[in-house]
Amino acid sequence: MLERIANSKSKIFLSVCFAFILGIIAESFLQVRIIWWIPLSLAFIGLLFLNIFWKKKKTRLVLLAVVFFVLGFWRFELSLPEFDQAKIQHYYGEQITWQGVVVAEPEKKQDKIRYTVQAKQMAAPEAKTISGKALVSAGLFPEFEYGDLIEVECEIVEPEPIEDFKYDLYLAKDGIFALCYPRGAIELVEKDKGNFALAAIYGVKDHFAEVTNQIFPEPQASFLAGLLYGARSGLPQDVLDNFQATGVTHIIAISGYNITIVSAVFLIIAYSLGLPRKKAFPMVVLAIVIFVIFTGASPSVVRAGIMGILVLLAKQVGRASKIFNVLIFTAAFMSLQNPWVLVFDAGFQLSFLATVGLVYLSPLIGPWFEKVPKTLGFQESLCSTLSAIALTTPLILFQFGRFSLIAPLANILILSAIPLTMALGFGAALLGCIWIALGQVFSWLPWIILTYMLKVTEIFSTFKIAQLEVPNFHWIFLGLMYFVLGLFIYFGQRRLRQRANKL
């Protein structure tokens, strides 16, 4: 087997990507600080031996894998936080006054607003330049915007796990290693200190949200905002609870899991309506790109968009084997950009697994649903939805300790309506930007569909089997479930290839 891999350029490429990913995963768990020159020296020694044994293919493969494993290990080590006096996390437990720029869209809750702030300057107890990100939790008023330079007085708090939720690692994936709870009022020092393009996008988005609230009643307005750009702050708690109980929370989250499923459904419907593949594919890809830009193009949303486009590419190419290297390379590239996402970002993990399900499992279970109507791509949408759910369920059990038995049916009933709802809702809001009365006239149809989806989750959430708690789901069971799924996909794909070769 080693010789077969060593003789294939594509398999060598796949191997080094895997080695790089494994190096990141290893250091994610170990988090051992090593002097920077040690991994560089090991990589250099590996390259030296690689040059000597280049013609010995199997030895070359092993050495390449070792070099990239070391590089992956080193990449994660570089991302570990520093605690010198120039970093805000150096001041854990201390009361300081400092200034920083709001570098992400504020996260609005019902009783507070969270700001991701890039530290710039400490004013007290001494004046000095500092850096690093802190999550500032403040009241609803006064409200600040992206790009505002603010001054805060607070105690710097170290993030810690909250019960079973690793809150500290959840923040670390975004480079946040400090919390701040202001003692007094936050002061605005200066405006427009952020990226001009992002500020413009957030401004358009805020205006769009304001118009949506004017032409739609609640909770439909907040639900549409969640579908279009992932806003969840306006949704009542009972609606959020219904979504969670029925396993459809992902539809109002900007995640690869959401985008991969929705984009696949979009493409399937486009095909079923008779739109040629050459036209449907670029149109849906363009829609994803516009969506990513409209939401602010944060790293997590960009990753989600890439995963969605990969699913479309697999559907377009028609052969799962051709997309595998691209999928692994994408995971390696995303890990290079942010090595924390592999182990500590559940959203990235779910999106990756959903993509695997849509690409590899969906063609295998398709024959099981031959009697299901193909109208508007319902049959293929059903297979895609169930495939994504099957691949993500073990991780959901492990990460969140719960499972919705009603989720497959709820997702099937809701996901098929999402593309039309997003298109009609966006169109109505766009008309509302021109003239509110015009938007209100065209809002009735998306309102009906939004109400239908809300009613589905409300009814299904009353079922006793809607959600089951599965506490202490051991990682061994996680591994066994994915081992079984892996075997099923491996042998199933092999049968498909054998049939294709016979034809």
C-alpha positions in Angstrom: 0.0 0.0 0.0 2.9 2.4 0.9 4.4 1.7 -2.5 1.1 2.4 -4.3 0.8 5.8 -2.5 4.5 6.6 -3.2 3.9 6.1 -7.0 0.9 8.5 -7.2 1.4 12.3 -7.1 -2.2 12.8 -6.0 -1.9 10.3 -3.1 1.4 11.9 -2.0 -0.3 15.3 -2.0 -3.1 13.8 0.0 -0.7 12.2 2.5 1.2 15.5 3.2 -2.1 17.3 3.8 -3.1 14.6 6.2 0.3 14.8 8.0 0.0 18.5 8.3 -3.5 18.2 9.8 -2.4 15.5 12.2 0.4 17.7 13.4 -2.0 20.4 14.2 -4.4 18.0 16.0 -1.5 16.6 18.0 -0.4 20.0 19.3 -4.0 21.1 19.8 -4.3 18.5 22.5 -0.7 18.7 23.9 -0.3 22.5 23.7 3.4 22.1 24.6 5.5 25.2 24.2 8.7 24.4 22.4 11.5 26.9 21.5 10.8 28.0 18.0 14.1 26.7 16.5 13.4 23.1 17.6 10.6 22.3 15.2 12.4 24.3 12.5 15.5 22.2 13.0 13.5 19.0 12.8 11.9 20.2 9.6 15.3 21.2 8.2 16.8 17.8 9.1 13.9 16.1 7.4 14.4 18.1 4.3 18.1 17.3 4.3 17.4 13.5 4.5 14.7 14.0 1.9 17.3 15.4 -0.5 19.6 12.4 0.2 16.8 9.7 -0.2 14.7 11.5 -2.9 15.0 8.6 -5.4 13.7 6.0 -2.8 10.0 6.6 -3.2 8.8 5.0 0.0 11.4 6.7 2.2 10.7 10.0 0.5 7.0 9.6 1.3 7.7 8.9 5.0 10.1 11.8 5.2 7.6 14.2 3.5 4.9 13.1 6.0 7.3 13.7 8.9 8.3 17.2 7.7 4.6 18.3 7.2 3.6 16.8 10.6 6.3 18.9 12.3 5.2 22.0 10.3 1.6 21.4 11.4 2.7 21.0 15.0 4.7 24.2 14.7 1.8 26.1 13.1 -0.5 25.4 16.1 2.3 26.3 18.5 2.6 29.7 16.8 -1.0 30.4 17.5 -0.8 29.9 21.3 -1.3 33.1 23.2 1.6 35.2 24.5 1.5 36.7 28.0 4.1 39.4 28.0 3.3 42.9 29.2 2.4 44.0 25.7 -0.6 41.7 25.6 -4.0 42.4 27.3 -4.1 38.8 28.7 -1.0 39.6 30.8 -3.3 41.6 33.1 -5.6 38.8 34.3 -7.2 39.8 37.6 -6.1 43.5 37.3 -8.2 46.6 37.0 -7.1 48.6 34.0 -8.3 51.4 31.8 -7.7 50.8 28.1 -8.6 51.7 24.6 -9.4 49.4 21.7 -11.2 49.2 18.3 -14.4 47.2 17.8 -13.2 44.8 15.1 -16.3 42.6 14.6 -20.0 43.1 14.3 -21.5 43.6 17.8 -23.3 40.5 19.1 -26.7 41.8 20.4 -28.5 39.8 23.1 -31.8 40.6 24.8 -30.1 42.1 27.9 -26.5 43.0 26.7 -24.2 43.5 23.8 -20.9 41.8 23.3 -18.0 43.6 21.5 -14.9 42.0 20.1 -12.3 44.7 20.8 -8.7 44.8 19.6 -6.6 46.5 22.3 -4.5 49.5 21.3 -3.5 51.4 24.4 -3.5 51.1 28.1 -4.2 54.4 29.9 -4.1 53.3 33.6 -2.5 52.4 35.9 0.2 53.3 33.4 0.2 54.4 29.8 1.6 51.9 27.3 0.8 50.3 23.9 -0.9 46.9 24.2 -2.4 44.4 21.8 -4.7 41.3 21.8 -8.4 40.8 21.6 -10.9 41.0 24.5 -14.6 40.2 24.6 -16.3 43.2 26.2 -19.8 42.5 27.7 -21.7 45.8 28.1 -25.3 47.1 28.5 -27.7 47.9 25.7 -26.9 51.6 25.9 -24.9 53.3 24.7 -24.5 51.2 21.6 -21.3 51.1 19.6 -20.5 50.1 16.0 -17.8 48.3 14.1 -14.8 50.5 13.8 -15.4 52.6 17.0 -12.4 53.3 19.2 -13.7 53.0 22.8 -12.2 53.4 26.2 -13.1 50.9 28.9 -12.4 50.4 32.6 -12.7 46.9 33.8 -11.0 43.9 35.4 -9.4 41.6 32.8 -10.8 38.1 33.3 -9.4 34.8 32.0 -11.9 32.8 30.1 -12.8 29.5 31.7 -15.0 26.5 30.8 -18.7 26.8 31.7 -19.8 23.4 33.0 -19.3 21.0 30.1 -18.8 23.8 27.6 -15.2 24.7 26.8 -15.9 28.4 26.6 -12.2 29.4 26.8 -11.3 27.2 23.8 -14.4 28.4 21.9 -13.1 32.0 22.3 -9.5 31.0 21.5 -10.5 29.9 18.0 -11.2 33.6 17.3 -8.0 34.8 19.0 -9.8 36.0 22.1 -8.0 35.3 25.3 -9.5 37.9 27.7 -12.9 38.9 29.0 -13.9 42.4 30.2 -17.0 43.5 32.2 -16.9 47.3 32.4 -17.4 48.9 35.8 -18.6 52.2 34.5 -19.8 53.7 31.2 -17.9 53.0 28.0 -16.6 56.1 26.3 -16.4 56.7 22.6 -13.0 58.1 21.7 -13.2 58.1 17.9 -15.2 56.6 15.1 -14.3 55.0 11.7 -11.1 53.3 12.8 -12.0 50.0 11.1 -11.9 48.7 7.6 -13.8 51.0 5.3 -15.3 48.2 3.1 -16.5 46.2 6.2 -18.0 49.3 7.7 -19.9 49.9 4.5 -21.2 46.3 4.4 -22.3 46.5 8.0 -24.0 49.8 7.3 -26.0 48.4 4.4 -26.8 45.3 6.4 -28.1 47.4 9.3 -30.3 49.4 7.0 -31.6 46.2 5.4 -32.4 44.8 8.9 -34.3 48.0 9.8 -36.4 47.7 6.6 -37.1 44.0 7.3 -38.4 44.9 10.7 -40.7 47.5 9.2 -42.3 45.2 6.5 -42.5 42.0 8.5 -44.1 41.4 11.9 -42.3 39.4 14.7 -41.2 36.7 14.9 -41.2 36.4 11.1 -38.9 39.4 10.7 -36.2 38.0 13.1 -36.6 34.6 11.5 -35.9 36.0 8.0 -33.0 37.9 9.4 -31.6 34.7 10.7 -32.0 33.0 7.3 -30.5 35.8 5.3 -27.6 36.8 7.5 -27.5 34.7 10.6 -29.0 37.3 13.0 -30.6 35.6 16.1 -30.9 38.4 18.6 -34.5 39.3 17.9 -35.9 35.7 18.0 -38.0 35.0 21.2 -36.5 32.3 23.5 -39.5 30.0 22.9 -38.8 30.0 19.1 -35.2 29.3 19.7 -36.2 26.4 22.0 -38.4 25.0 19.3 -35.6 25.1 16.8 -33.3 23.4 19.2 -35.8 20.7 20.1 -36.5 19.9 16.5 -32.8 20.0 15.4 -33.1 22.9 12.9 -31.1 25.5 14.7 -28.5 25.4 11.9 -30.9 27.2 9.5 -30.4 30.5 11.4 -26.7 30.1 11.9 -24.1 31.2 9.4 -22.2 27.9 9.3 -20.8 25.6 6.7 -23.4 23.0 7.9 -26.2 25.4 6.9 -24.7 26.7 3.7 -23.7 23.2 2.4 -27.2 21.9 2.8 -29.0 25.0 1.6 -26.7 25.4 -1.4 -27.1 21.8 -2.4 -30.9 22.2 -2.2 -30.7 25.4 -4.3 -28.8 23.6 -7.0 -31.1 20.6 -7.0 -34.2 22.8 -7.4 -32.5 24.7 -10.2 -31.8 21.5 -12.0 -35.3 20.2 -11.5 -36.7 23.4 -12.9 -34.8 22.7 -16.1 -32.0 25.2 -15.7 -28.9 23.8 -17.5 -26.0 22.8 -15.2 -23.6 25.2 -16.9 -25.9 28.1 -15.9 -27.2 26.8 -12.5 -23.7 26.2 -11.0 -22.2 29.7 -11.5 -25.5 31.3 -10.4 -25.6 29.4 -7.1 -21.9 30.0 -6.5 -22.4 33.7 -7.1 -25.3 33.7 -4.6 -23.0 32.1 -2.0 -20.3 34.7 -2.7 -22.8 37.6 -2.4 -24.1 36.1 0.8 -20.6 35.8 2.3 -19.8 39.4 1.4 -23.3 40.7 2.7 -22.8 39.1 6.1 -19.4 40.8 6.5 -17.0 38.1 5.2 -15.8 37.0 8.7 -13.3 34.1 8.7 -16.0 31.6 9.9 -18.5 32.7 7.2 -15.8 32.5 4.5 -15.0 29.0 5.6 -18.7 28.2 5.5 -19.0 29.6 2.0 -16.0 27.5 0.7 -17.6 24.3 2.1 -20.8 25.2 0.3 -19.0 25.8 -3.0 -17.2 22.4 -2.6 -20.5 20.6 -2.3 -21.7 22.4 -5.5 -18.5 21.5 -7.2 -19.0 17.8 -6.3 -22.6 17.9 -7.6 -21.3 19.6 -10.8 -18.4 17.2 -11.4 -20.6 14.2 -10.6 -17.7 12.0 -9.3 -17.0 12.0 -5.6 -13.4 10.7 -6.1 -12.4 13.9 -7.9 -13.4 16.1 -5.0 -11.7 14.2 -2.2 -8.2 15.8 -2.6 -9.8 19.2 -2.9 -11.7 18.6 0.3 -8.7 17.6 2.3 -6.6 20.4 0.8 -9.3 22.9 1.8 -9.3 21.5 5.4 -5.4 21.8 5.5 -5.5 25.3 4.1 -8.2 26.5 6.5 -6.1 25.0 9.4 -3.1 26.9 8.1 -5.1 30.1 8.4 -6.6 29.2 11.8 -5.3 26.0 13.4 -7.8 26.2 16.2 -10.8 25.3 14.0 -9.8 21.6 13.6 -10.4 20.6 17.2 -12.1 23.5 18.9 -14.6 24.8 16.3 -17.7 22.6 16.3 -19.2 24.6 13.4 -16.2 23.8 11.2 -16.3 20.1 12.1 -20.1 19.9 11.4 -19.7 21.7 8.1 -16.9 19.4 7.0 -18.9 16.3 8.0 -22.0 17.6 6.3 -20.0 18.1 3.2 -18.6 14.5 3.3 -22.2 13.3 3.8 -23.5 15.3 0.8 -20.7 14.2 -1.5 -20.2 10.6 -0.5 -23.2 9.2 1.4 -26.0 10.8 -0.6 -25.3 8.8 -3.9 -25.3 5.6 -1.8 -28.7 6.0 -0.2 -30.3 7.5 -3.3 -31.7 4.1 -4.5 -33.5 3.7 -1.2 -35.8 6.6 -2.1 -36.6 5.8 -5.7 -40.4 5.9 -5.0 -40.2 9.4 -3.5 -41.5 12.1 -5.9 -38.8 14.0 -7.8 -40.9 17.2 -8.1 -38.8 20.3 -7.5 -35.9 18.0 -6.6 -37.7 16.7 -3.5 -36.2 13.2 -3.8 -32.6 14.4 -4.1 -33.1 17.1 -1.4 -34.4 14.3 0.9 -31.2 12.2 0.3 -28.9 15.2 0.8 -30.6 16.2 4.1 -30.5 12.7 5.5 -26.9 12.2 4.5 -25.8 15.4 6.2 -27.8 14.5 9.3 -26.3 11.0 9.4 -22.7 12.3 9.2 -23.2 15.0 11.8 -25.3 13.1 14.4 -22.4 11.3 16.2 -20.5 14.6 16.6 -23.7 16.4 17.9 -24.1 13.6 20.4 -20.5 14.0 21.5 -20.3 17.8 21.6 -23.8 18.7 22.9 -25.1 15.5 24.5 -28.5 15.7 22.8 -30.2 14.3 19.8 -33.5 15.2 18.1 -35.4 12.1 16.8 -37.7 14.4 14.9 -34.9 16.3 13.2 -34.8 14.3 9.9 -38.5 15.0 9.2 -38.4 18.6 10.5 -35.4 19.3 8.2 -37.1 17.7 5.2 -40.3 19.8 5.7 -38.4 23.0 6.3 -35.2 22.9 4.1 -37.2 22.5 0.9 -38.9 25.8 1.6 -35.8 27.8 2.5 -34.5 28.7 -1.0 -37.8 30.2 -2.0 -38.2 31.9 1.3 -34.8 33.5 1.1 -35.3 34.7 -2.5 -38.8 36.1 -1.8 -37.8 37.6 1.5 -34.7 39.2 0.1 -36.7 40.6 -2.8 -39.4 42.0 -0.5 -36.8 43.7 1.7 -35.0 45.1 -1.3 -38.2 46.6 -2.6 -38.8 47.9 0.9 -35.5 49.8 0.7 -36.9 51.6 -2.3 -40.4 52.2 -0.8 -41.7 50.7 2.4 -45.2 50.3 1.1 -44.0 48.4 -1.9 -42.0 46.0 0.3 -45.1 45.4 2.5 -47.2 44.5 -0.6 -44.8 41.8 -1.6 -44.1 40.6 1.9 -47.2 38.5 2.3 -46.0 35.4 0.4 -42.7 35.0 2.2 -44.6 35.8 5.4 -46.8 32.7 4.7 -43.8 30.4 4.2 -42.0 31.8 7.3 -45.2 31.2 9.4 -45.4 27.7 8.0 -41.8 26.9 9.0 -42.3 28.4 12.5 -45.5 26.3 12.9 -43.7 23.1 11.9 -41.1 23.6 14.6 -43.7 24.6 17.2 -45.8 21.5 16.6 -42.9 19.1 16.4 -41.3 20.5 19.5 -44.3 19.3 21.5 -43.5 15.6 20.7 -42.0 13.8 23.7 -39.4 12.2 21.4 -38.5 15.6 19.9 -35.2 15.8 21.8 -33.3 13.2 23.8 -30.6 14.0 26.3 -27.5 11.7 25.9 -25.1 12.7 28.7 -21.5 11.5 28.9 -21.4 10.3 25.3 -17.9 8.7 25.3 -15.4 9.4 22.5 -15.1 5.6 22.0 -18.7 5.5 20.8 -18.0 8.5 18.6 -15.1 6.7 17.0 -17.1 3.5 16.5 -20.0 5.3 14.9 -17.7 7.0 12.4 -15.8 3.8 11.8 -19.0 2.1 10.8 -20.1 5.0 8.6 -16.6 5.1 7.1 -16.8 1.4 6.1 -20.3 1.9 4.7 -19.1 4.8 2.5 -15.8 3.1 1.5 -17.4 -0.1 0.3 -20.4 1.7 -1.2 -18.2 4.1 -3.2 -16.1 1.1 -4.4 -19.3 -0.6 -5.7 -20.3 2.6 -7.5 -16.8 2.8 -9.1 -17.0 -0.9 -10.2 -20.4 -0.4 -11.8 -19.1 2.7 -13.6 -16.1 0.8 -14.9 -18.3 -2.0 -16.3 -20.4 0.6 -18.1 
